[in-house]
Amino acid sequence: MKSRIIFILLVLFFVSCKKKETKDVKEVKIANQESNSSDVDQDEVVTMNAIRTNYDTLVNRVKKKGDEDAYLELFYDFKESAIEVRTDSVMVYAKIMALQHNYERGYYDYLQALYEKYNVDYSDSSKIDISKLDKVSKKPIEDWLKLMLDKKIMTKKDFDAIKR
Protein backbone atom coordinates (compact mmCIF):
# COMPACT_ATOMS: atom_id res chain seq x y z
CA MET A 1 0.00 0.00 0.00
CA LYS A 2 2.79 2.41 0.93
CA SER A 3 4.67 1.61 -2.25
CA ARG A 4 1.60 2.42 -4.37
CA ILE A 5 1.15 5.78 -2.64
CA ILE A 6 4.84 6.60 -3.12
CA PHE A 7 4.60 5.54 -6.77
CA ILE A 8 1.52 7.74 -7.36
CA LEU A 9 3.18 10.70 -5.64
CA LEU A 10 6.31 10.29 -7.77
CA VAL A 11 4.24 10.14 -10.96
CA LEU A 12 2.30 13.26 -9.94
CA PHE A 13 5.55 15.02 -9.09
CA PHE A 14 7.08 14.32 -12.49
CA VAL A 15 3.87 15.22 -14.33
CA SER A 16 3.59 18.55 -12.50
CA CYS A 17 7.24 19.38 -13.27
CA LYS A 18 6.69 18.55 -16.92
CA LYS A 19 3.73 20.96 -17.14
CA LYS A 20 5.74 23.76 -15.53
CA GLU A 21 8.52 23.34 -18.09
CA THR A 22 5.96 23.55 -20.88
CA LYS A 23 4.51 26.75 -19.40
CA ASP A 24 7.98 28.35 -19.21
CA VAL A 25 8.66 27.44 -22.85
CA LYS A 26 5.36 29.05 -23.89
CA GLU A 27 6.24 32.24 -22.00
CA VAL A 28 9.61 32.42 -23.76
CA LYS A 29 7.90 31.94 -27.14
CA ILE A 30 5.43 34.74 -26.35
CA ALA A 31 8.29 37.04 -25.30
CA ASN A 32 10.14 36.26 -28.52
CA GLN A 33 7.05 36.99 -30.59
CA GLU A 34 6.61 40.35 -28.83
CA SER A 35 10.24 41.29 -29.34
CA ASN A 36 9.93 40.42 -33.04
CA SER A 37 6.83 42.56 -33.41
CA SER A 38 6.92 45.24 -36.10
CA ASP A 39 5.75 47.80 -33.50
CA VAL A 40 9.05 47.58 -31.65
CA ASP A 41 12.19 49.28 -32.89
CA GLN A 42 14.83 46.68 -32.05
CA ASP A 43 17.59 49.32 -31.84
CA GLU A 44 15.87 50.97 -28.88
CA VAL A 45 14.60 47.91 -27.02
CA VAL A 46 16.50 46.05 -24.33
CA THR A 47 14.39 43.03 -23.50
CA MET A 48 14.81 41.60 -20.02
CA ASN A 49 11.57 39.64 -19.77
CA ALA A 50 8.00 39.66 -21.06
CA ILE A 51 6.96 42.49 -18.73
CA ARG A 52 9.82 44.71 -19.93
CA THR A 53 8.97 43.94 -23.55
CA ASN A 54 5.40 44.95 -22.88
CA TYR A 55 6.56 48.26 -21.40
CA ASP A 56 8.90 48.89 -24.33
CA THR A 57 6.14 48.09 -26.79
CA LEU A 58 3.82 50.59 -25.08
CA VAL A 59 6.51 53.28 -25.14
CA ASN A 60 7.20 52.72 -28.82
CA ARG A 61 3.51 52.83 -29.67
CA VAL A 62 3.17 56.14 -27.84
CA LYS A 63 6.28 57.67 -29.41
CA LYS A 64 5.79 56.50 -32.98
CA LYS A 65 2.04 56.12 -33.43
CA GLY A 66 0.47 58.26 -30.73
CA ASP A 67 -1.48 55.20 -29.58
CA GLU A 68 -3.99 56.53 -27.03
CA ASP A 69 -4.63 53.15 -25.42
CA ALA A 70 -0.89 52.55 -24.92
CA TYR A 71 -0.54 56.06 -23.49
CA LEU A 72 -3.39 55.52 -21.03
CA GLU A 73 -1.92 52.21 -19.89
CA LEU A 74 1.44 53.88 -19.25
CA PHE A 75 -0.26 56.85 -17.61
CA TYR A 76 -2.18 54.73 -15.10
CA ASP A 77 0.88 52.59 -14.38
CA PHE A 78 2.88 55.74 -13.61
CA LYS A 79 0.09 57.12 -11.43
CA GLU A 80 0.57 54.14 -9.14
CA SER A 81 4.26 55.02 -8.68
CA ALA A 82 5.82 57.38 -6.14
CA ILE A 83 5.20 61.06 -6.85
CA GLU A 84 8.82 61.78 -7.85
CA VAL A 85 8.78 59.08 -10.51
CA ARG A 86 5.20 59.71 -11.49
CA THR A 87 5.43 63.39 -12.38
CA ASP A 88 8.56 63.19 -14.50
CA SER A 89 7.46 60.03 -16.31
CA VAL A 90 3.97 61.33 -17.00
CA MET A 91 5.45 64.61 -18.23
CA VAL A 92 7.63 62.84 -20.82
CA TYR A 93 4.84 60.84 -22.44
CA ALA A 94 2.12 63.45 -22.00
CA LYS A 95 4.30 66.00 -23.79
CA ILE A 96 4.92 63.56 -26.65
CA MET A 97 1.20 62.85 -26.99
CA ALA A 98 0.34 66.55 -26.80
CA LEU A 99 2.94 68.06 -29.10
CA GLN A 100 3.65 65.28 -31.58
CA HIS A 101 0.21 63.72 -31.81
CA ASN A 102 -2.04 66.64 -30.79
CA TYR A 103 -3.81 64.58 -28.11
CA GLU A 104 -5.85 66.98 -25.96
CA ARG A 105 -5.69 64.87 -22.83
CA GLY A 106 -1.88 64.91 -23.09
CA TYR A 107 -1.92 68.69 -22.67
CA TYR A 108 -3.96 68.46 -19.48
CA ASP A 109 -1.98 65.52 -18.10
CA TYR A 110 1.24 67.46 -18.62
CA LEU A 111 -0.24 70.49 -16.89
CA GLN A 112 -1.41 68.36 -13.99
CA ALA A 113 2.07 66.84 -13.67
CA LEU A 114 3.56 70.36 -13.61
CA TYR A 115 1.16 71.30 -10.84
CA GLU A 116 2.16 68.21 -8.86
CA LYS A 117 5.84 68.86 -9.42
CA TYR A 118 5.62 72.40 -8.06
CA ASN A 119 3.06 71.58 -5.32
CA VAL A 120 0.19 73.62 -6.75
CA ASP A 121 -3.29 72.72 -5.53
CA TYR A 122 -5.36 71.98 -8.63
CA SER A 123 -8.27 70.20 -6.95
CA ASP A 124 -10.59 73.13 -7.77
CA SER A 125 -9.85 74.54 -11.21
CA SER A 126 -11.43 77.90 -10.34
CA LYS A 127 -9.01 78.38 -7.43
CA ILE A 128 -5.66 77.46 -8.97
CA ASP A 129 -3.04 79.92 -7.75
CA ILE A 130 0.52 79.94 -9.08
CA SER A 131 1.27 83.46 -7.84
CA LYS A 132 3.11 82.16 -4.78
CA LEU A 133 5.63 80.18 -6.82
CA ASP A 134 9.10 81.54 -7.50
CA LYS A 135 9.80 82.73 -11.06
CA VAL A 136 11.77 79.64 -12.04
CA SER A 137 8.96 77.30 -10.97
CA LYS A 138 6.22 79.49 -12.40
CA LYS A 139 7.72 79.87 -15.87
CA PRO A 140 7.15 76.29 -17.17
CA ILE A 141 3.56 76.37 -15.97
CA GLU A 142 2.87 79.76 -17.56
CA ASP A 143 4.54 78.71 -20.81
CA TRP A 144 2.45 75.55 -20.98
CA LEU A 145 -0.74 77.46 -20.18
CA LYS A 146 0.02 79.95 -22.98
CA LEU A 147 0.68 77.09 -25.38
CA MET A 148 -2.65 75.50 -24.47
CA LEU A 149 -4.41 78.82 -25.00
CA ASP A 150 -2.69 79.38 -28.36
CA LYS A 151 -3.65 75.91 -29.57
CA LYS A 152 -7.22 76.46 -28.32
CA ILE A 153 -6.99 73.54 -25.91
CA MET A 154 -7.92 75.85 -23.05
CA THR A 155 -10.45 78.66 -23.15
CA LYS A 156 -9.50 82.23 -22.36
CA LYS A 157 -11.90 82.12 -19.41
CA ASP A 158 -10.10 79.11 -17.88
CA PHE A 159 -6.73 80.71 -18.61
CA ASP A 160 -7.72 83.95 -16.87
CA ALA A 161 -9.13 82.08 -13.86
CA ILE A 162 -5.64 80.95 -12.85
CA LYS A 163 -4.06 83.45 -10.47
CA ARG A 164 -0.65 84.57 -11.62
C-alpha positions as CSV (number, residue, x, y, z in Angstrom):
1,M,0.0,0.0,0.0
2,K,2.8,2.4,0.9
3,S,4.7,1.6,-2.2
4,R,1.6,2.4,-4.4
5,I,1.2,5.8,-2.6
6,I,4.8,6.6,-3.1
7,F,4.6,5.5,-6.8
8,I,1.5,7.7,-7.4
9,L,3.2,10.7,-5.6
10,L,6.3,10.3,-7.8
11,V,4.2,10.1,-11.0
12,L,2.3,13.3,-9.9
13,F,5.5,15.0,-9.1
14,F,7.1,14.3,-12.5
15,V,3.9,15.2,-14.3
16,S,3.6,18.5,-12.5
17,C,7.2,19.4,-13.3
18,K,6.7,18.6,-16.9
19,K,3.7,21.0,-17.1
20,K,5.7,23.8,-15.5
21,E,8.5,23.3,-18.1
22,T,6.0,23.6,-20.9
23,K,4.5,26.7,-19.4
24,D,8.0,28.4,-19.2
25,V,8.7,27.4,-22.8
26,K,5.4,29.0,-23.9
27,E,6.2,32.2,-22.0
28,V,9.6,32.4,-23.8
29,K,7.9,31.9,-27.1
30,I,5.4,34.7,-26.3
31,A,8.3,37.0,-25.3
32,N,10.1,36.3,-28.5
33,Q,7.1,37.0,-30.6
34,E,6.6,40.3,-28.8
35,S,10.2,41.3,-29.3
36,N,9.9,40.4,-33.0
37,S,6.8,42.6,-33.4
38,S,6.9,45.2,-36.1
39,D,5.7,47.8,-33.5
40,V,9.0,47.6,-31.6
41,D,12.2,49.3,-32.9
42,Q,14.8,46.7,-32.0
43,D,17.6,49.3,-31.8
44,E,15.9,51.0,-28.9
45,V,14.6,47.9,-27.0
46,V,16.5,46.0,-24.3
47,T,14.4,43.0,-23.5
48,M,14.8,41.6,-20.0
49,N,11.6,39.6,-19.8
50,A,8.0,39.7,-21.1
51,I,7.0,42.5,-18.7
52,R,9.8,44.7,-19.9
53,T,9.0,43.9,-23.5
54,N,5.4,44.9,-22.9
55,Y,6.6,48.3,-21.4
56,D,8.9,48.9,-24.3
57,T,6.1,48.1,-26.8
58,L,3.8,50.6,-25.1
59,V,6.5,53.3,-25.1
60,N,7.2,52.7,-28.8
61,R,3.5,52.8,-29.7
62,V,3.2,56.1,-27.8
63,K,6.3,57.7,-29.4
64,K,5.8,56.5,-33.0
65,K,2.0,56.1,-33.4
66,G,0.5,58.3,-30.7
67,D,-1.5,55.2,-29.6
68,E,-4.0,56.5,-27.0
69,D,-4.6,53.1,-25.4
70,A,-0.9,52.5,-24.9
71,Y,-0.5,56.1,-23.5
72,L,-3.4,55.5,-21.0
73,E,-1.9,52.2,-19.9
74,L,1.4,53.9,-19.2
75,F,-0.3,56.8,-17.6
76,Y,-2.2,54.7,-15.1
77,D,0.9,52.6,-14.4
78,F,2.9,55.7,-13.6
79,K,0.1,57.1,-11.4
80,E,0.6,54.1,-9.1
81,S,4.3,55.0,-8.7
82,A,5.8,57.4,-6.1
83,I,5.2,61.1,-6.9
84,E,8.8,61.8,-7.8
85,V,8.8,59.1,-10.5
86,R,5.2,59.7,-11.5
87,T,5.4,63.4,-12.4
88,D,8.6,63.2,-14.5
89,S,7.5,60.0,-16.3
90,V,4.0,61.3,-17.0
91,M,5.5,64.6,-18.2
92,V,7.6,62.8,-20.8
93,Y,4.8,60.8,-22.4
94,A,2.1,63.5,-22.0
95,K,4.3,66.0,-23.8
96,I,4.9,63.6,-26.7
97,M,1.2,62.9,-27.0
98,A,0.3,66.5,-26.8
99,L,2.9,68.1,-29.1
100,Q,3.7,65.3,-31.6
101,H,0.2,63.7,-31.8
102,N,-2.0,66.6,-30.8
103,Y,-3.8,64.6,-28.1
104,E,-5.9,67.0,-26.0
105,R,-5.7,64.9,-22.8
106,G,-1.9,64.9,-23.1
107,Y,-1.9,68.7,-22.7
108,Y,-4.0,68.5,-19.5
109,D,-2.0,65.5,-18.1
110,Y,1.2,67.5,-18.6
111,L,-0.2,70.5,-16.9
112,Q,-1.4,68.4,-14.0
113,A,2.1,66.8,-13.7
114,L,3.6,70.4,-13.6
115,Y,1.2,71.3,-10.8
116,E,2.2,68.2,-8.9
117,K,5.8,68.9,-9.4
118,Y,5.6,72.4,-8.1
119,N,3.1,71.6,-5.3
120,V,0.2,73.6,-6.8
121,D,-3.3,72.7,-5.5
122,Y,-5.4,72.0,-8.6
123,S,-8.3,70.2,-7.0
124,D,-10.6,73.1,-7.8
125,S,-9.9,74.5,-11.2
126,S,-11.4,77.9,-10.3
127,K,-9.0,78.4,-7.4
128,I,-5.7,77.5,-9.0
129,D,-3.0,79.9,-7.8
130,I,0.5,79.9,-9.1
131,S,1.3,83.5,-7.8
132,K,3.1,82.2,-4.8
133,L,5.6,80.2,-6.8
134,D,9.1,81.5,-7.5
135,K,9.8,82.7,-11.1
136,V,11.8,79.6,-12.0
137,S,9.0,77.3,-11.0
138,K,6.2,79.5,-12.4
139,K,7.7,79.9,-15.9
140,P,7.2,76.3,-17.2
141,I,3.6,76.4,-16.0
142,E,2.9,79.8,-17.6
143,D,4.5,78.7,-20.8
144,W,2.4,75.6,-21.0
145,L,-0.7,77.5,-20.2
146,K,0.0,79.9,-23.0
147,L,0.7,77.1,-25.4
148,M,-2.6,75.5,-24.5
149,L,-4.4,78.8,-25.0
150,D,-2.7,79.4,-28.4
151,K,-3.7,75.9,-29.6
152,K,-7.2,76.5,-28.3
153,I,-7.0,73.5,-25.9
154,M,-7.9,75.9,-23.1
155,T,-10.5,78.7,-23.2
156,K,-9.5,82.2,-22.4
157,K,-11.9,82.1,-19.4
158,D,-10.1,79.1,-17.9
159,F,-6.7,80.7,-18.6
160,D,-7.7,83.9,-16.9
161,A,-9.1,82.1,-13.9
162,I,-5.6,80.9,-12.9
163,K,-4.1,83.4,-10.5
164,R,-0.7,84.6,-11.6
